[in-house]
Structures are given as C-alpha cells and as structure tokens.
Amino acid sequence: MGESISVMVVEDDPSIADLLNSYLSKEGYRVLLASQGKRALELFRQEKLSLIVLDVGLPGDLDGLEVCKAIRQTSQVPIIMLTARDSEIDKVLGLELGADDYVTKPFSPRELTSRVKAILRRSTQSAEPSAEPIRLGEIQLDLKTREVFLQGEPIPMTVREFDLLSYLFRNRRLALNRRQLLDGVWGVDWYGDDRTVDVHVRQLRRKLKGHLPLTTVWGVGYRLD
C-alpha cells in the first residue's frame, strides 16, 4: 500500500480506536488517531489524509457531524461515519453533510476495513486513458480526473456522489430501482438501507442546481432522462 496512504480514525473509545488501528495498519495504511473533534481538525489541516473514519458521538464541543461539516467546507476527502445502531437521524445527517458511507456500531472491523479499501480504490481509480468526458446538457463528467463541471465550473463531489452520477449517466433512460443503484455504486455486499440512495440523490440535485434531468419513478426509483 505504501505509507503515502494515511487514514485518520476519530474515535473516543480507546478499545475501538486500537482495534481499528491494528486492522488498518495490517493493510499497510498509516493510521492517525484522534479522540476529540478539535484534535481531528488539527490533524486534518496538518496531514495529507486519504480517508477519515469518524465517530458521530465524540465528547467535547465538536461532535462527529460538526467535524464532518467543517471538513467538507474545504475538502472532499472520503469520510466513513460510525453511528449508533438506533440512531437513524445521525446516518441521514451524516450523508447530507457529505459523508461517503456509514457503519453502525457494533461493527465488524473486517467489514469496516473492507469499506475503507473499497472507497480508497474508487477514489483513486481512473477511467481508461481513452475515455472521453460525458456531457449531458450543462453537466460534464471527466472520467479521467473524476471531476464534475456545471456550465464549465467545477462542482465538488464526494466519492459516492461522483460514482452515483457516473452510474446514472451510463444508464440513461433506464428506470433503476434503489437496490440496483446500491449494487452498482456501493457494491452488492453493502448492507445499508435504501434511504442512502435518496440522500445522495438530494445532494446531487442540490449541487447541480436544477440542471440534472433526474426523474423520480414512483414505486421504482430514478431515471436520468
């Protein structure tokens, strides 16, 4: 993997932090630990991070949602949120604030490590050198650099947002149900619920300011016209 891939784990429970440190280090990642939101933001500003694992329930003045919001003001670094099993609102808020994924506690460290590897793989992969940008109206996707432009201006996108938009572009005029979108974008082994798709669709519609011709097909899912 190389030491250039740095993952920050923001978790106030020492046993969970140590466990994740062990699993991620074995994969070859350089792991940085923070137990409070303020320290997490300090490390974020000081280090070149490839991914952040961020617990929602942090002690002190800054919880995980606030840390996520602060990071998203300047960066699209992939973020995986750790949420309590019964805290559905935290999952939705985290996604709305720009988290790429979430894992509910208690969780398998192997599952989380698998999520980390998958997101890092998606965030660093590029299309074939010959791949041409995809254009739809005022929107352009550069598959080589994983950038999105609206009327020529770059629009910041998280890893999942770009992947979802790209998947919709490649399946234009097809009515896709939420399970198909989850399988195609998040992977067939992803255990989240359908609401994840709806939240990311809302984010795409908001960022692309009405220029995304995405129709909600009631009882099915979505269709890009």
Summary of the structure (lengths in Angstrom):
residues: 225
radius of gyration: 17.5
end to end distance: 40.3
largest distance: 50.6
contacts: 672
relative contact order: 0.10
helix: 40%
strand: 22%
